[in-house]
Amino acid sequence: MEPKSCCFSGHRLIPEGELTSLSAALDAEIAALAARGTESFYCGGALGFDTLAARSVIRAKAEFPALRLMLAIPYEGMEKRWPLRDRIAYEEIMAAADSTVFLSEHYDKTCMLRRDRYIVDRSETCVCYLTQTTGGTAYTVNYALSCGLEVINLALKI
């Protein structure tokens, strides 16, 4: 675990009506974490919540220049089948990141799990958007809780 570090975990599909309030909640939470000394923010690079979180960290760097966006990508080429709009956003986030690690050269059935554990194992806080009791986000949040991380669920705040 790195002191003063945070990871993000959330669903890929976010209801259209929640995007604005979720983005505002992310901005506020990242600013609050930065104000208390959090500098490293680990993001998994996926669609949905990960994209919102990465963009929010990038915006926060204007006010908190010490912040670092750390990308942990499950496998190289993850974005290849995404719609063009999402691939463009991914490339913008990649260009703005302070570091990027690819956990696998190719997709395999455990690469997402390795990514989730990688970001949690390096964090003391997990900011999430969790609305379901099963799936990858639920797994990651439960893993974070079992590791003793502070978990902040933005789904409960919007």
Phi and psi restraints in degrees (value plus and minus 20) as a CYANA .aco file:
   2 GLU   PHI    -112.4   -72.4
   2 GLU   PSI     113.1   153.1
   3 PRO   PHI     -85.1   -45.1
   3 PRO   PSI     128.3   168.3
   4 LYS   PHI      38.4    78.4
   4 LYS   PSI      29.3    69.3
   5 SER   PHI    -152.7  -112.7
   5 SER   PSI     135.5   175.5
   6 CYS   PHI    -160.6  -120.6
   6 CYS   PSI     125.0   165.0
   7 CYS   PHI    -140.6  -100.6
   7 CYS   PSI     142.3   182.3
   8 PHE   PHI    -139.3   -99.3
   8 PHE   PSI     123.7   163.7
   9 SER   PHI    -168.7  -128.7
   9 SER   PSI     112.3   152.3
  10 GLY   PHI    -188.0  -148.0
  10 GLY   PSI     150.0   190.0
  11 HIS   PHI     -90.8   -50.8
  11 HIS   PSI     130.4   170.4
  12 ARG   PHI     -94.7   -54.7
  12 ARG   PSI     -55.2   -15.2
  13 LEU   PHI    -119.9   -79.9
  13 LEU   PSI     100.5   140.5
  14 ILE   PHI    -141.2  -101.2
  14 ILE   PSI     110.3   150.3
  15 PRO   PHI     -75.6   -35.6
  15 PRO   PSI     114.1   154.1
  16 GLU   PHI     -70.4   -30.4
  16 GLU   PSI     -59.2   -19.2
  17 GLY   PHI     -89.7   -49.7
  17 GLY   PSI     -30.8     9.2
  18 GLU   PHI    -124.5   -84.5
  18 GLU   PSI     -27.3    12.7
  19 LEU   PHI     -79.8   -39.8
  19 LEU   PSI     -66.4   -26.4
  20 THR   PHI     -86.0   -46.0
  20 THR   PSI     -66.5   -26.5
  21 SER   PHI     -89.3   -49.3
  21 SER   PSI     -55.0   -15.0
  22 LEU   PHI     -87.6   -47.6
  22 LEU   PSI     -61.5   -21.5
  23 SER   PHI     -82.8   -42.8
  23 SER   PSI     -62.1   -22.1
  24 ALA   PHI     -84.7   -44.7
  24 ALA   PSI     -60.1   -20.1
  25 ALA   PHI     -85.0   -45.0
  25 ALA   PSI     -59.7   -19.7
  26 LEU   PHI     -81.5   -41.5
  26 LEU   PSI     -67.3   -27.3
  27 ASP   PHI     -76.3   -36.3
  27 ASP   PSI     -66.2   -26.2
  28 ALA   PHI     -86.1   -46.1
  28 ALA   PSI     -62.4   -22.4
  29 GLU   PHI     -87.8   -47.8
  29 GLU   PSI     -61.0   -21.0
  30 ILE   PHI     -84.8   -44.8
  30 ILE   PSI     -61.1   -21.1
  31 ALA   PHI     -82.6   -42.6
  31 ALA   PSI     -61.5   -21.5
  32 ALA   PHI     -85.0   -45.0
  32 ALA   PSI     -62.8   -22.8
  33 LEU   PHI     -85.7   -45.7
  33 LEU   PSI     -62.1   -22.1
  34 ALA   PHI     -82.9   -42.9
  34 ALA   PSI     -59.5   -19.5
  35 ALA   PHI     -83.9   -43.9
  35 ALA   PSI     -47.6    -7.6
  36 ARG   PHI    -116.6   -76.6
  36 ARG   PSI     -10.2    29.8
  37 GLY   PHI      87.2   127.2
  37 GLY   PSI     -21.4    18.6
  38 THR   PHI     -89.0   -49.0
  38 THR   PSI     110.3   150.3
  39 GLU   PHI    -140.7  -100.7
  39 GLU   PSI     -53.2   -13.2
  40 SER   PHI    -121.4   -81.4
  40 SER   PSI     108.3   148.3
  41 PHE   PHI    -143.2  -103.2
  41 PHE   PSI      94.6   134.6
  42 TYR   PHI    -114.3   -74.3
  42 TYR   PSI     109.5   149.5
  43 CYS   PHI    -153.4  -113.4
  43 CYS   PSI     122.1   162.1
  44 GLY   PHI    -107.6   -67.6
  44 GLY   PSI     -22.4    17.6
  45 GLY   PHI      55.9    95.9
  45 GLY   PSI     -11.1    28.9
  46 ALA   PHI    -102.5   -62.5
  46 ALA   PSI     153.4   193.4
  47 LEU   PHI     -89.7   -49.7
  47 LEU   PSI     146.1   186.1
  48 GLY   PHI      58.1    98.1
  48 GLY   PSI    -145.0  -105.0
  49 PHE   PHI     -79.3   -39.3
  49 PHE   PSI     -61.0   -21.0
  50 ASP   PHI     -78.2   -38.2
  50 ASP   PSI     -62.5   -22.5
  51 THR   PHI     -84.9   -44.9
  51 THR   PSI     -65.2   -25.2
  52 LEU   PHI     -79.0   -39.0
  52 LEU   PSI     -64.9   -24.9
  53 ALA   PHI     -84.2   -44.2
  53 ALA   PSI     -65.7   -25.7
  54 ALA   PHI     -81.4   -41.4
  54 ALA   PSI     -64.3   -24.3
  55 ARG   PHI     -82.5   -42.5
  55 ARG   PSI     -56.9   -16.9
  56 SER   PHI     -86.1   -46.1
  56 SER   PSI     -61.4   -21.4
  57 VAL   PHI     -82.7   -42.7
  57 VAL   PSI     -63.2   -23.2
  58 ILE   PHI     -79.3   -39.3
  58 ILE   PSI     -64.4   -24.4
  59 ARG   PHI     -83.2   -43.2
  59 ARG   PSI     -60.9   -20.9
  60 ALA   PHI     -85.9   -45.9
  60 ALA   PSI     -44.7    -4.7
  61 LYS   PHI     -82.5   -42.5
  61 LYS   PSI     -42.1    -2.1
  62 ALA   PHI     -84.9   -44.9
  62 ALA   PSI     -57.6   -17.6
  63 GLU   PHI    -111.3   -71.3
  63 GLU   PSI     -50.7   -10.7
  64 PHE   PHI    -145.2  -105.2
  64 PHE   PSI      61.2   101.2
  65 PRO   PHI     -84.4   -44.4
  65 PRO   PSI     -35.0     5.0
  66 ALA   PHI     -98.9   -58.9
  66 ALA   PSI     -29.6    10.4
  67 LEU   PHI     -84.7   -44.7
  67 LEU   PSI     125.3   165.3
  68 ARG   PHI    -146.8  -106.8
  68 ARG   PSI     110.4   150.4
  69 LEU   PHI    -116.8   -76.8
  69 LEU   PSI      96.3   136.3
  70 MET   PHI    -130.8   -90.8
  70 MET   PSI      95.1   135.1
  71 LEU   PHI    -116.0   -76.0
  71 LEU   PSI     114.0   154.0
  72 ALA   PHI    -141.4  -101.4
  72 ALA   PSI      81.1   121.1
  73 ILE   PHI    -116.5   -76.5
  73 ILE   PSI     108.7   148.7
  74 PRO   PHI     -78.0   -38.0
  74 PRO   PSI     -60.7   -20.7
  75 TYR   PHI    -178.7  -138.7
  75 TYR   PSI     132.1   172.1
  76 GLU   PHI     -85.0   -45.0
  76 GLU   PSI     116.3   156.3
  77 GLY   PHI      64.0   104.0
  77 GLY   PSI      -7.3    32.7
  78 MET   PHI     -72.6   -32.6
  78 MET   PSI     -55.1   -15.1
  79 GLU   PHI    -104.9   -64.9
  79 GLU   PSI     -24.0    16.0
  80 LYS   PHI     -76.7   -36.7
  80 LYS   PSI     -53.5   -13.5
  81 ARG   PHI    -118.8   -78.8
  81 ARG   PSI     -14.2    25.8
  82 TRP   PHI     -95.6   -55.6
  82 TRP   PSI     138.1   178.1
  83 PRO   PHI     -80.3   -40.3
  83 PRO   PSI     132.6   172.6
  84 LEU   PHI     -72.2   -32.2
  84 LEU   PSI     -65.4   -25.4
  85 ARG   PHI     -77.2   -37.2
  85 ARG   PSI     -61.9   -21.9
  86 ASP   PHI     -92.6   -52.6
  86 ASP   PSI     -55.0   -15.0
  87 ARG   PHI     -85.5   -45.5
  87 ARG   PSI     -58.4   -18.4
  88 ILE   PHI     -84.1   -44.1
  88 ILE   PSI     -65.0   -25.0
  89 ALA   PHI     -80.5   -40.5
  89 ALA   PSI     -62.7   -22.7
  90 TYR   PHI     -79.5   -39.5
  90 TYR   PSI     -66.1   -26.1
  91 GLU   PHI     -84.2   -44.2
  91 GLU   PSI     -58.0   -18.0
  92 GLU   PHI     -84.4   -44.4
  92 GLU   PSI     -62.2   -22.2
  93 ILE   PHI     -86.2   -46.2
  93 ILE   PSI     -63.6   -23.6
  94 MET   PHI     -78.1   -38.1
  94 MET   PSI     -62.8   -22.8
  95 ALA   PHI     -86.4   -46.4
  95 ALA   PSI     -50.9   -10.9
  96 ALA   PHI    -109.0   -69.0
  96 ALA   PSI     -31.8     8.2
  97 ALA   PHI     -88.4   -48.4
  97 ALA   PSI     128.4   168.4
  98 ASP   PHI    -104.6   -64.6
  98 ASP   PSI     -46.0    -6.0
  99 SER   PHI    -175.7  -135.7
  99 SER   PSI     132.3   172.3
 100 THR   PHI    -158.9  -118.9
 100 THR   PSI     113.4   153.4
 101 VAL   PHI    -146.7  -106.7
 101 VAL   PSI     113.8   153.8
 102 PHE   PHI    -120.0   -80.0
 102 PHE   PSI     105.2   145.2
 103 LEU   PHI    -106.2   -66.2
 103 LEU   PSI     -29.1    10.9
 104 SER   PHI    -177.4  -137.4
 104 SER   PSI     130.5   170.5
 105 GLU   PHI     -94.5   -54.5
 105 GLU   PSI     -51.7   -11.7
 106 HIS   PHI    -156.2  -116.2
 106 HIS   PSI     141.7   181.7
 107 TYR   PHI     -83.4   -43.4
 107 TYR   PSI     117.5   157.5
 108 ASP   PHI    -165.4  -125.4
 108 ASP   PSI     147.8   187.8
 109 LYS   PHI     -88.3   -48.3
 109 LYS   PSI     -30.8     9.2
 110 THR   PHI    -131.6   -91.6
 110 THR   PSI     -19.3    20.7
 111 CYS   PHI     -85.3   -45.3
 111 CYS   PSI     -55.1   -15.1
 112 MET   PHI     -88.5   -48.5
 112 MET   PSI     -62.0   -22.0
 113 LEU   PHI     -81.6   -41.6
 113 LEU   PSI     -62.4   -22.4
 114 ARG   PHI     -83.1   -43.1
 114 ARG   PSI     -60.6   -20.6
 115 ARG   PHI     -81.3   -41.3
 115 ARG   PSI     -67.5   -27.5
 116 ASP   PHI     -80.4   -40.4
 116 ASP   PSI     -65.1   -25.1
 117 ARG   PHI     -87.0   -47.0
 117 ARG   PSI     -57.8   -17.8
 118 TYR   PHI     -78.2   -38.2
 118 TYR   PSI     -68.6   -28.6
 119 ILE   PHI     -90.9   -50.9
 119 ILE   PSI     -58.6   -18.6
 120 VAL   PHI     -86.7   -46.7
 120 VAL   PSI     -63.2   -23.2
 121 ASP   PHI     -83.3   -43.3
 121 ASP   PSI     -36.2     3.8
 122 ARG   PHI    -126.2   -86.2
 122 ARG   PSI     -11.8    28.2
 123 SER   PHI    -144.3  -104.3
 123 SER   PSI     138.3   178.3
 124 GLU   PHI    -132.2   -92.2
 124 GLU   PSI     -32.3     7.7
 125 THR   PHI    -153.6  -113.6
 125 THR   PSI     124.2   164.2
 126 CYS   PHI    -144.4  -104.4
 126 CYS   PSI      96.8   136.8
 127 VAL   PHI    -117.7   -77.7
 127 VAL   PSI     104.6   144.6
 128 CYS   PHI    -153.2  -113.2
 128 CYS   PSI     147.6   187.6
 129 TYR   PHI    -147.8  -107.8
 129 TYR   PSI      73.7   113.7
 130 LEU   PHI    -139.6   -99.6
 130 LEU   PSI      96.6   136.6
 131 THR   PHI    -143.4  -103.4
 131 THR   PSI     -22.8    17.2
 132 GLN   PHI    -146.8  -106.8
 132 GLN   PSI     132.5   172.5
 133 THR   PHI    -112.7   -72.7
 133 THR   PSI     -24.2    15.8
 134 THR   PHI    -149.5  -109.5
 134 THR   PSI     146.6   186.6
 135 GLY   PHI      83.7   123.7
 135 GLY   PSI    -198.2  -158.2
 136 GLY   PHI     -83.1   -43.1
 136 GLY   PSI     -60.7   -20.7
 137 THR   PHI     -86.6   -46.6
 137 THR   PSI     -63.9   -23.9
 138 ALA   PHI     -80.4   -40.4
 138 ALA   PSI     -63.0   -23.0
 139 TYR   PHI     -78.9   -38.9
 139 TYR   PSI     -68.6   -28.6
 140 THR   PHI     -84.0   -44.0
 140 THR   PSI     -63.2   -23.2
 141 VAL   PHI     -85.1   -45.1
 141 VAL   PSI     -62.6   -22.6
 142 ASN   PHI     -83.3   -43.3
 142 ASN   PSI     -58.8   -18.8
 143 TYR   PHI     -83.3   -43.3
 143 TYR   PSI     -63.7   -23.7
 144 ALA   PHI     -79.8   -39.8
 144 ALA   PSI     -64.3   -24.3
 145 LEU   PHI     -82.4   -42.4
 145 LEU   PSI     -61.9   -21.9
 146 SER   PHI     -86.4   -46.4
 146 SER   PSI     -43.0    -3.0
 147 CYS   PHI    -110.4   -70.4
 147 CYS   PSI     -20.6    19.4
 148 GLY   PHI      65.4   105.4
 148 GLY   PSI      -4.9    35.1
 149 LEU   PHI     -93.4   -53.4
 149 LEU   PSI     129.2   169.2
 150 GLU   PHI     -91.6   -51.6
 150 GLU   PSI     109.3   149.3
 151 VAL   PHI    -135.4   -95.4
 151 VAL   PSI     106.6   146.6
 152 ILE   PHI    -136.8   -96.8
 152 ILE   PSI      89.6   129.6
 153 ASN   PHI    -115.8   -75.8
 153 ASN   PSI      86.7   126.7
 154 LEU   PHI     -88.6   -48.6
 154 LEU   PSI     -38.8     1.2
 155 ALA   PHI     -82.4   -42.4
 155 ALA   PSI     -44.8    -4.8
 156 LEU   PHI    -105.7   -65.7
 156 LEU   PSI     -27.8    12.2
 157 LYS   PHI    -129.1   -89.1
 157 LYS   PSI     -30.6     9.4
